[in-house]
Amino acid sequence: MHKKDCFYLGKIAKKFSFKGEVLIYLDTDEPEVYENMESVFVELNRSLVPFFIEKSQLHRNSFLRTKFEDVTSEQDADEIIGCEVYLPLSMLPKLEGNKFYYHEIEGFEVEDIRLGNIGTMLRVNENQVQPLFEIEFNDKTILVPVIDDFIVEVNRADKKIVLNTPEGLVDLYIN
Protein backbone atom coordinates (compact mmCIF):
# COMPACT_ATOMS: atom_id res chain seq x y z
CA MET A 1 0.00 0.00 0.00
CA HIS A 2 1.29 3.45 -0.94
CA LYS A 3 0.73 6.59 1.11
CA LYS A 4 -0.91 8.34 -1.86
CA ASP A 5 -3.64 5.65 -1.77
CA CYS A 6 -4.35 6.28 1.92
CA PHE A 7 -5.61 8.93 4.27
CA TYR A 8 -4.12 10.00 7.58
CA LEU A 9 -6.20 8.67 10.46
CA GLY A 10 -4.08 9.69 13.41
CA LYS A 11 -1.02 8.96 15.47
CA ILE A 12 -0.04 6.39 18.06
CA ALA A 13 0.15 8.71 21.05
CA LYS A 14 1.17 6.60 24.05
CA LYS A 15 1.16 3.25 25.77
CA PHE A 16 -1.92 2.22 27.69
CA SER A 17 -0.94 -0.98 29.48
CA PHE A 18 2.02 -3.23 30.16
CA LYS A 19 0.52 -5.77 27.70
CA GLY A 20 1.31 -3.65 24.65
CA GLU A 21 -1.93 -1.71 24.33
CA VAL A 22 -1.62 1.77 22.84
CA LEU A 23 -3.78 4.85 22.47
CA ILE A 24 -4.19 6.11 18.90
CA TYR A 25 -5.16 9.76 18.61
CA LEU A 26 -7.88 9.85 15.91
CA ASP A 27 -7.73 13.02 13.84
CA THR A 28 -11.40 12.95 12.84
CA ASP A 29 -14.73 14.53 13.70
CA GLU A 30 -16.36 11.09 13.94
CA PRO A 31 -14.08 8.74 15.91
CA GLU A 32 -16.88 6.22 16.45
CA VAL A 33 -16.72 5.32 12.74
CA TYR A 34 -13.28 3.78 13.33
CA GLU A 35 -13.95 1.82 16.52
CA ASN A 36 -14.28 -1.67 14.99
CA MET A 37 -11.51 -1.83 12.39
CA GLU A 38 -9.73 -5.08 11.54
CA SER A 39 -6.42 -3.45 10.65
CA VAL A 40 -4.59 -0.19 9.98
CA PHE A 41 -1.37 0.79 8.24
CA VAL A 42 1.36 2.13 10.50
CA GLU A 43 4.18 4.16 8.96
CA LEU A 44 7.50 2.59 9.96
CA ASN A 45 10.75 3.67 8.29
CA ARG A 46 8.78 5.50 5.55
CA SER A 47 6.83 2.36 4.66
CA LEU A 48 3.22 1.51 5.45
CA VAL A 49 3.06 -1.73 7.42
CA PRO A 50 -0.25 -3.50 8.11
CA PHE A 51 -1.07 -3.99 11.79
CA PHE A 52 -3.94 -6.28 12.68
CA ILE A 53 -6.20 -5.32 15.58
CA GLU A 54 -7.20 -7.85 18.24
CA LYS A 55 -9.49 -5.41 20.03
CA SER A 56 -10.18 -1.70 20.27
CA GLN A 57 -12.52 0.72 21.95
CA LEU A 58 -12.95 4.47 22.12
CA HIS A 59 -11.21 6.18 25.01
CA ARG A 60 -11.97 9.77 26.02
CA ASN A 61 -13.63 10.84 22.77
CA SER A 62 -10.71 11.15 20.34
CA PHE A 63 -8.48 8.22 21.35
CA LEU A 64 -8.78 4.60 20.32
CA ARG A 65 -7.47 2.12 22.88
CA THR A 66 -5.96 -0.57 20.66
CA LYS A 67 -4.42 -3.99 21.10
CA PHE A 68 -2.48 -5.07 18.01
CA GLU A 69 -1.86 -8.79 17.33
CA ASP A 70 1.95 -8.75 17.43
CA VAL A 71 2.43 -6.00 20.01
CA THR A 72 2.54 -7.90 23.30
CA SER A 73 4.82 -5.90 25.60
CA GLU A 74 5.71 -2.36 26.63
CA GLN A 75 8.91 -2.67 24.59
CA ASP A 76 6.91 -3.59 21.46
CA ALA A 77 4.61 -0.63 22.07
CA ASP A 78 7.59 1.73 22.57
CA GLU A 79 8.71 0.96 19.01
CA ILE A 80 5.51 2.30 17.46
CA ILE A 81 4.82 5.32 19.73
CA GLY A 82 4.70 8.46 17.60
CA CYS A 83 4.05 6.56 14.36
CA GLU A 84 1.34 7.79 12.02
CA VAL A 85 -1.66 5.60 11.23
CA TYR A 86 -3.32 5.38 7.81
CA LEU A 87 -6.29 3.70 6.13
CA PRO A 88 -7.04 3.12 2.43
CA LEU A 89 -8.94 5.96 0.71
CA SER A 90 -11.73 3.47 -0.01
CA MET A 91 -12.57 3.49 3.72
CA LEU A 92 -13.36 7.20 3.83
CA PRO A 93 -17.04 7.84 4.45
CA LYS A 94 -18.69 9.37 1.36
CA LEU A 95 -19.46 13.09 1.64
CA GLU A 96 -22.33 14.82 -0.13
CA GLY A 97 -23.32 18.33 -1.03
CA ASN A 98 -20.71 21.01 -0.44
CA LYS A 99 -18.69 18.91 2.00
CA PHE A 100 -15.49 17.48 0.56
CA TYR A 101 -12.15 15.96 1.40
CA TYR A 102 -9.21 18.16 0.47
CA HIS A 103 -7.61 15.50 -1.75
CA GLU A 104 -10.93 14.95 -3.54
CA ILE A 105 -11.05 18.35 -5.27
CA GLU A 106 -7.51 18.36 -6.66
CA GLY A 107 -7.74 18.94 -10.41
CA PHE A 108 -11.27 20.38 -10.25
CA GLU A 109 -12.07 23.38 -12.44
CA VAL A 110 -12.68 26.45 -10.26
CA GLU A 111 -15.31 28.99 -11.18
CA ASP A 112 -16.12 32.25 -9.41
CA ILE A 113 -19.72 33.54 -9.59
CA ARG A 114 -18.53 37.03 -10.54
CA LEU A 115 -15.33 36.31 -12.50
CA GLY A 116 -16.08 33.02 -14.29
CA ASN A 117 -13.35 30.39 -14.67
CA ILE A 118 -10.41 31.23 -12.41
CA GLY A 119 -8.31 28.11 -12.95
CA THR A 120 -7.67 24.60 -11.72
CA MET A 121 -7.51 23.47 -8.09
CA LEU A 122 -3.95 22.42 -7.31
CA ARG A 123 -4.46 21.50 -3.65
CA VAL A 124 -5.62 22.73 -0.28
CA ASN A 125 -2.70 24.12 1.71
CA GLU A 126 -3.15 23.15 5.34
CA ASN A 127 0.18 24.56 6.51
CA GLN A 128 -1.36 27.88 7.48
CA VAL A 129 -3.63 28.87 10.37
CA GLN A 130 -6.44 29.07 7.80
CA PRO A 131 -6.47 26.37 5.07
CA LEU A 132 -6.12 27.88 1.60
CA PHE A 133 -7.30 26.77 -1.83
CA GLU A 134 -4.32 26.88 -4.20
CA ILE A 135 -5.68 27.55 -7.68
CA GLU A 136 -3.51 27.61 -10.80
CA PHE A 137 -4.37 30.40 -13.24
CA ASN A 138 -2.08 31.42 -16.15
CA ASP A 139 1.12 30.30 -14.37
CA LYS A 140 0.06 32.09 -11.18
CA THR A 141 -1.17 30.57 -7.94
CA ILE A 142 -4.33 32.13 -6.56
CA LEU A 143 -4.80 31.70 -2.81
CA VAL A 144 -8.36 31.70 -1.45
CA PRO A 145 -9.23 30.93 2.18
CA VAL A 146 -11.30 27.76 2.62
CA ILE A 147 -14.41 29.37 4.07
CA ASP A 148 -17.85 27.73 3.90
CA ASP A 149 -19.48 31.03 2.89
CA PHE A 150 -17.26 31.20 -0.23
CA ILE A 151 -18.25 27.71 -1.44
CA VAL A 152 -21.39 27.77 -3.59
CA GLU A 153 -21.24 24.30 -5.12
CA VAL A 154 -19.05 21.20 -5.26
CA ASN A 155 -19.98 19.35 -8.46
CA ARG A 156 -18.28 15.96 -8.36
CA ALA A 157 -19.80 14.77 -11.65
CA ASP A 158 -18.36 17.71 -13.62
CA LYS A 159 -15.24 18.01 -11.42
CA LYS A 160 -16.00 21.65 -10.72
CA ILE A 161 -16.14 23.83 -7.62
CA VAL A 162 -18.00 27.14 -7.69
CA LEU A 163 -16.93 29.94 -5.36
CA ASN A 164 -18.34 33.33 -4.48
CA THR A 165 -15.30 35.31 -3.38
CA PRO A 166 -15.42 38.89 -2.11
CA GLU A 167 -14.57 41.57 -4.63
CA GLY A 168 -10.83 42.21 -4.75
CA LEU A 169 -9.65 38.88 -3.32
CA VAL A 170 -9.12 37.02 -6.62
CA ASP A 171 -9.00 40.18 -8.76
CA LEU A 172 -5.51 40.87 -7.38
CA TYR A 173 -4.16 37.76 -9.08
CA ILE A 174 -6.07 38.03 -12.36
CA ASN A 175 -5.43 41.68 -13.23
RODO-2510 file (C-alpha; in nm, 4 decimals, decimal comma):
residues 175
     n   res          X          Y          Z
     1     m     0,0000     0,0000     0,0000
     2     h     0,1287     0,3450    -0,0943
     3     k     0,0731     0,6589     0,1106
     4     k    -0,0911     0,8340    -0,1865
     5     d    -0,3640     0,5652    -0,1775
     6     c    -0,4351     0,6275     0,1919
     7     f    -0,5610     0,8935     0,4266
     8     y    -0,4122     0,9999     0,7579
     9     l    -0,6204     0,8670     1,0459
    10     g    -0,4077     0,9686     1,3413
    11     k    -0,1016     0,8961     1,5470
    12     i    -0,0041     0,6387     1,8065
    13     a     0,0152     0,8706     2,1053
    14     k     0,1167     0,6597     2,4048
    15     k     0,1163     0,3245     2,5767
    16     f    -0,1917     0,2218     2,7688
    17     s    -0,0936    -0,0975     2,9479
    18     f     0,2022    -0,3233     3,0157
    19     k     0,0523    -0,5769     2,7705
    20     g     0,1313    -0,3652     2,4650
    21     e    -0,1935    -0,1714     2,4325
    22     v    -0,1618     0,1774     2,2836
    23     l    -0,3778     0,4855     2,2465
    24     i    -0,4192     0,6105     1,8904
    25     y    -0,5156     0,9756     1,8609
    26     l    -0,7878     0,9849     1,5913
    27     d    -0,7730     1,3023     1,3835
    28     t    -1,1397     1,2946     1,2839
    29     d    -1,4727     1,4530     1,3702
    30     e    -1,6363     1,1089     1,3940
    31     p    -1,4080     0,8745     1,5911
    32     e    -1,6885     0,6220     1,6447
    33     v    -1,6717     0,5320     1,2745
    34     y    -1,3277     0,3777     1,3329
    35     e    -1,3951     0,1818     1,6524
    36     n    -1,4280    -0,1671     1,4987
    37     m    -1,1511    -0,1835     1,2395
    38     e    -0,9732    -0,5079     1,1542
    39     s    -0,6423    -0,3451     1,0646
    40     v    -0,4585    -0,0194     0,9977
    41     f    -0,1371     0,0790     0,8241
    42     v     0,1364     0,2131     1,0498
    43     e     0,4183     0,4156     0,8958
    44     l     0,7502     0,2591     0,9961
    45     n     1,0755     0,3674     0,8290
    46     r     0,8777     0,5501     0,5547
    47     s     0,6828     0,2363     0,4655
    48     l     0,3225     0,1507     0,5451
    49     v     0,3062    -0,1726     0,7423
    50     p    -0,0251    -0,3498     0,8111
    51     f    -0,1066    -0,3991     1,1790
    52     f    -0,3942    -0,6285     1,2684
    53     i    -0,6195    -0,5317     1,5582
    54     e    -0,7202    -0,7845     1,8244
    55     k    -0,9489    -0,5410     2,0029
    56     s    -1,0177    -0,1703     2,0270
    57     q    -1,2522     0,0725     2,1948
    58     l    -1,2954     0,4470     2,2120
    59     h    -1,1213     0,6176     2,5009
    60     r    -1,1971     0,9769     2,6020
    61     n    -1,3630     1,0837     2,2768
    62     s    -1,0710     1,1148     2,0335
    63     f    -0,8482     0,8223     2,1349
    64     l    -0,8784     0,4603     2,0316
    65     r    -0,7470     0,2119     2,2884
    66     t    -0,5957    -0,0575     2,0665
    67     k    -0,4425    -0,3994     2,1103
    68     f    -0,2479    -0,5072     1,8006
    69     e    -0,1862    -0,8790     1,7334
    70     d     0,1946    -0,8747     1,7427
    71     v     0,2433    -0,6003     2,0009
    72     t     0,2537    -0,7897     2,3298
    73     s     0,4818    -0,5899     2,5596
    74     e     0,5708    -0,2364     2,6633
    75     q     0,8907    -0,2665     2,4588
    76     d     0,6909    -0,3594     2,1456
    77     a     0,4607    -0,0625     2,2075
    78     d     0,7587     0,1731     2,2571
    79     e     0,8710     0,0962     1,9011
    80     i     0,5508     0,2302     1,7464
    81     i     0,4816     0,5317     1,9735
    82     g     0,4703     0,8461     1,7597
    83     c     0,4053     0,6560     1,4364
    84     e     0,1345     0,7792     1,2020
    85     v    -0,1655     0,5597     1,1228
    86     y    -0,3320     0,5377     0,7806
    87     l    -0,6291     0,3700     0,6131
    88     p    -0,7044     0,3122     0,2427
    89     l    -0,8944     0,5958     0,0712
    90     s    -1,1733     0,3467    -0,0011
    91     m    -1,2566     0,3493     0,3716
    92     l    -1,3357     0,7203     0,3827
    93     p    -1,7043     0,7843     0,4447
    94     k    -1,8687     0,9373     0,1365
    95     l    -1,9459     1,3086     0,1636
    96     e    -2,2326     1,4816    -0,0134
    97     g    -2,3317     1,8326    -0,1027
    98     n    -2,0705     2,1008    -0,0438
    99     k    -1,8695     1,8906     0,2005
   100     f    -1,5492     1,7478     0,0564
   101     y    -1,2148     1,5957     0,1403
   102     y    -0,9214     1,8161     0,0471
   103     h    -0,7610     1,5495    -0,1749
   104     e    -1,0931     1,4946    -0,3543
   105     i    -1,1051     1,8355    -0,5269
   106     e    -0,7512     1,8362    -0,6661
   107     g    -0,7737     1,8944    -1,0410
   108     f    -1,1268     2,0384    -1,0246
   109     e    -1,2074     2,3378    -1,2441
   110     v    -1,2679     2,6448    -1,0258
   111     e    -1,5313     2,8994    -1,1178
   112     d    -1,6115     3,2249    -0,9409
   113     i    -1,9716     3,3538    -0,9592
   114     r    -1,8533     3,7035    -1,0538
   115     l    -1,5331     3,6312    -1,2500
   116     g    -1,6085     3,3022    -1,4291
   117     n    -1,3349     3,0389    -1,4671
   118     i    -1,0414     3,1226    -1,2410
   119     g    -0,8312     2,8112    -1,2950
   120     t    -0,7666     2,4595    -1,1720
   121     m    -0,7506     2,3468    -0,8092
   122     l    -0,3948     2,2420    -0,7313
   123     r    -0,4462     2,1498    -0,3650
   124     v    -0,5618     2,2730    -0,0284
   125     n    -0,2704     2,4120     0,1707
   126     e    -0,3154     2,3146     0,5342
   127     n     0,0179     2,4563     0,6507
   128     q    -0,1359     2,7881     0,7481
   129     v    -0,3626     2,8873     1,0366
   130     q    -0,6444     2,9074     0,7802
   131     p    -0,6470     2,6370     0,5075
   132     l    -0,6125     2,7880     0,1596
   133     f    -0,7303     2,6769    -0,1833
   134     e    -0,4317     2,6885    -0,4195
   135     i    -0,5684     2,7548    -0,7683
   136     e    -0,3513     2,7607    -1,0803
   137     f    -0,4372     3,0398    -1,3237
   138     n    -0,2083     3,1415    -1,6148
   139     d     0,1124     3,0304    -1,4372
   140     k     0,0061     3,2093    -1,1182
   141     t    -0,1167     3,0566    -0,7941
   142     i    -0,4329     3,2132    -0,6560
   143     l    -0,4804     3,1701    -0,2806
   144     v    -0,8355     3,1700    -0,1449
   145     p    -0,9229     3,0933     0,2183
   146     v    -1,1297     2,7761     0,2622
   147     i    -1,4412     2,9368     0,4074
   148     d    -1,7854     2,7733     0,3896
   149     d    -1,9485     3,1029     0,2890
   150     f    -1,7257     3,1203    -0,0230
   151     i    -1,8252     2,7705    -0,1440
   152     v    -2,1394     2,7773    -0,3592
   153     e    -2,1235     2,4297    -0,5117
   154     v    -1,9050     2,1205    -0,5265
   155     n    -1,9981     1,9352    -0,8457
   156     r    -1,8279     1,5956    -0,8359
   157     a    -1,9805     1,4772    -1,1650
   158     d    -1,8361     1,7713    -1,3621
   159     k    -1,5242     1,8012    -1,1415
   160     k    -1,5996     2,1648    -1,0716
   161     i    -1,6138     2,3827    -0,7622
   162     v    -1,7999     2,7142    -0,7688
   163     l    -1,6926     2,9936    -0,5356
   164     n    -1,8342     3,3330    -0,4484
   165     t    -1,5300     3,5307    -0,3375
   166     p    -1,5422     3,8888    -0,2111
   167     e    -1,4568     4,1568    -0,4629
   168     g    -1,0834     4,2208    -0,4746
   169     l    -0,9652     3,8883    -0,3324
   170     v    -0,9123     3,7023    -0,6620
   171     d    -0,9002     4,0177    -0,8761
   172     l    -0,5506     4,0870    -0,7377
   173     y    -0,4162     3,7762    -0,9083
   174     i    -0,6069     3,8032    -1,2361
   175     n    -0,5434     4,1682    -1,3225
***
